[in-house]
Amino acid sequence: MDSSKAPAASGSPKPTPTEVLATVNGEAGMTLTVSKAARDAGGFLTVEGQLKNTGGSPYVNTAPWRGNELNSSGVSVAGVTLVDKAGKKRYYVLRDTDGRCLCTTGLAIIEAGQSVPFFAQFPAPPAATAEVEMSLPTFATATIKISG
């Protein structure tokens, strides 16, 4: 039986295929795959994906990913930014009322072969903006399309 056509278990939503908006390489075999960049009703843009260590040894150089963070978020991806080239504006990761980033945190070591979820939330660019450039320190820049 073809499992791709099997009905979802009772009460479980059907899994949605993971779309790849961009894949960028970082240093020492690290890869960032972006699977979602969606606006929500609250005026935010959430970017999601995964970080994967495709190298042969543990990756320990995660500190640059937090950017100029004052360490209130610990080791995080708070250094990721979006650039709306048409609107000539840079967007930084949002913070909560305690100054912690609305992003993935707790990334001290990523073991060889390990994948970890990635997310970061930003103020949403204007509705007319269809794509942005995303930059995370130590990774190449990626152009991602915005949905919603």
Buried (B, 14 or more C-beta within 10 A) or exposed (E): EEEEEEEEEEEEEEEEEEEEBBBBEBEBBBBBBBBBBEBEEEEBBBBBBBBBBBBEEBBEBBBBBBBEBEEBBBBBBBBBBBBBEEEEBEBBBBBEEEEBBBBBBEBEEBEEEEBBEBBBBBEBBEEEBEBBBBBBBBBEEBBBEBEE
